[in-house]
């Protein structure tokens, strides 16, 4: 009886085991943000400009929260001063034969309006679809998720007013891009792990709590 000659097992070498996958190519954050002066300010490449924007935003936040100034009245007064300054500039330019103020053509492109309207319509349709599913189908599980989300939003809204919340967003806009630009490799390595932890926590919550909620009340009544 002949013995089969087995194929010898392929044992990987130590170098192959310790070999890591090639790193992902880094994203050019400056180009992703548009590559203009706004990107330079957000990435703190123009430190004086970024510091000026931060100081102005902080002063506005302090004037709104501590000074009692209303954002609507502030915007109206600012627009009034701007229009008056441009008016007198144009009159003086016509009297003294000087160039007019460099005001561009103030016109909103039609494509921009159509894109914004399309995005806004999609969000409204999604919200209406959720409401329709809750009302007509009696989806208790979806109702619980929406109620938890609205409760979290109301909790955050009770802790901060809208001006403070917008100021925190302003600070994140000035800090997150430069942080990601300097630590892009570490962030790309940690984000999948954090996302996996979030998904695992949601799955545990779904198994322990959400799955115990009946999906539809109407099905239970008809049964």
PERA-V96639 format. One record per helix or strand of 3 or more residues. SS is the DSSP state (alpha for helix, beta for strand). FROM is the first residue (numbers start at 0). TO is the last residue. If there is no record, write none. Layout:
ss = <SS SS>
from = <FROM FROM>
to = <TO TO>
This chain:
ss = <alpha alpha alpha alpha alpha alpha alpha alpha alpha alpha alpha>
from = <13 28 36 46 70 109 139 161 183 209 216>
to = <17 31 41 64 94 136 158 181 207 211 221>
